[in-house]
Amino acid sequence: LFSAAARRVKMAEYLASIFGTEKDKVNCSFYFKIGACRHGDRCSRLHNKPTFSQTILLQNMYQNPNNTTQNPGGLAAVSPEAEMEHYNQFFEDVFIECEDNYGPIEEMNVCDNLGDHLVGNVYIKFRSEEDAETAVLQLNNRWFNGQPIHAELSPVTDFREACCRQYEMGECTRGGFCNFMHLKPISRDLKRFLYGRRARGRRGRSWSPGGSHSRSRSRSPAPRRGGGRRH
């Protein structure tokens, strides 16, 4: 009896150690690591959706004007400078809206991948699981840029494990269709401004290049029936 119990304990420990890894033949390692899978509902492994988490996923929310999948001609829709300004404004809008309405944000990341399951995904890690749950419930009743927001709790807690290390070193050969996160960076000044808001008591509503603050534009992704907000 003792040896049988010991074997069961050892097996349980082994299964726990491989959970969410490539050795796990039951649970999808990609969903566990990045909260998305290219096979979607057709995946042969389980996608264990969390019932509580600090992190939420806003699916396909960011639309890059130079996304090659949305621009088949392959020509840049806007200049690199205009693309960066567009992205910084999007990031600021979403960050401030979510932090002011739902609670302190520890980390926010946006995918620069091209695959359908990752393109434009926005991941927001709140300080508390309760804030994340509230955000999901409320954001699913809201719209942004003329599109309904699709929010869900995400299993991702460590973005270092979710990111493509080769991409960070400029060596990823799979490009935008890599199945690990390619995170799109914001400007250093905006990062300093957004993550420093709590220390300033959230004073200052809008950042602009050069460090000056402008009067806040309407940044609420409020419900609307048509016609998206332009950046």
C-alpha angles and dihedrals in degrees: 000000000000093000092048091050090047091052091051091051091048091049091049090051091049093050090049091050094054097040109132094004129113089263090061106097094183107046124052110248093199093054090046093051104036105016091239138075130197090224093056114183090351092066113125091219130067123269103210103204110205121241090205132020142145090232129075130190123218102197120229091336101142116071112199109208089215096049105138092211089060093041106048093180089072093227119132109255091204137010120271089252093052091046091053092048090049091050095046090052092048092049093048093048094052096040095051094041092052097041094047094047105034111021147276116333120218096186140355125192136179124204119233092192123123101214114110093241094054109024111121094353113162118205119194121187112199126199092244136035090226091060091049092051092049091049093053094049094049100037092055087067094052139081133218127194091350094308131101114251116240108203131176140160112267130212090219113113102146112051091187088069092045097051128088107248092198090056091052088054092045092248106106109131095189094067120196092345093066112128094225123076120279100194119209111223125222124217118284093240093053092047090052091048097048099043091043095055094092091055088052092047089253092293114161119046104204136038125204131185112279094037098275121132122230130195110279117263119215101280102165111123087218124173114278135165100223147342113060126233113262122227 
